[in-house]
Amino acid sequence: MNPIPTSADARLSRRTLITLTGAAMAAPWIGAHAQNKIAGGRPITLIVSYPPGGGADLMARTIAPRLEAALGQTVVVENKAGASGQVAAGLVARAAPDGSTLLLDASSFAVNPSLFSKLPYDTATAFTPLAVLATFPNVLVCTPGFEARSVKDVIRLAKAQSLSYASSGNGSAQHLAGALFEQLAGVSLSHVPYRGGGPAMNDVMGGQVPLFFANVASSLGNITAGRLRPLAVTSALRVRSLPDVPTMAEAGVPGYEVLEWNPIMAPAGIDAGVKATLVAAIRKALDDAEVLGRIRQLGGDVFADASQKSAGQFIAAQQAQWAKVIKARNITTG
């Protein structure tokens, strides 16, 4: 004869039943969750097209921890600089389209097709745009001891003597910012390309090159510390983090506007579900209050619609815009 169950036995049976039922119900969810992991849960490599210290690197290291949290996977930032972003882009173009290798690039991505006669990848077909993270203005800065105190002084000096400006490489946003300045201000400047914004900024601070159309994000600390002197920002409106610095239009060059921006892209052929997971994670990361605050603190704005479709449209429009400038100014890689 079976013993009559006690109240304790009943509670135990109920707990056992609930545990077993919960486990059975959770099993499909666990399986689905595991299937949603990118590349089986392996670490995701976010390849940055420029060296440490530049704006792209800063953006990558700002967003990577939030992507980790959103995806539940490790995100490793790797800097692969060279050839105006072509080295990094080439690595991602050749990577497996499983979402484990992503590209965080800069504005040069939209410039390279017009600047270089041959690229190690097809810009139009080798990538899947996931999002444009944010847009950042540049700021024309100079060596603290440079005699120009304003943009008008720079124009006057450039018409009387040879002046040079640094950039993070041929075809970079800084290079094109200088080219557009030459075109609209009616001056000629000598372009000195570097392998990234960090090395360029170091030489400007050291006095080797007097001018630099620097990324606000990466130069703000040096401006605040007095190691660089700002002359004008390249956006249409003044920048929150540099409220006393005039826009280029206010400083005497009407119609001037240049923005840097940072896209995230995956290799072409990525699975639609993986792509959707990555896009959702990026959007969640950009909604983070600390990320938004950091971007605004550095003078930038989150891109209005961080979606794959709008990112592709924006990149295409940027390609068309800078193709005209490159042709008009006869810009080459030499």
Secondary structure, 3 states (H helix, E strand, C coil): CCCCCCHHHHHHHHHHHHHHHHHHHHHHHHHHHHHCCHHHHCCEEEEECCCCCCHHHHHHHHHHHHHHHHHCCCEEEEECCCHHHHHHHHHHHCCCCCCCEEEECCCHHHHHHHHCCCCCCCCCCCEEEEEEEEEEEEEEEECCCCCCCCHHHHHHHHHHCCCEEEECCCCCHHHHHHHHHHHHHCCCCEEEECCCHHHHHHHHHHCCCCEEEEEHHHHHHHHHCCCCEEEEECCCCCECCECCCCECCCCCCCCCCCEEEEEEEEECCCCHHHHHHHHHHHHHHHHCHHHHHHHHHCCCEECCCCCHHHHHHHHHHHHHHHHHHHHHHCCCCC
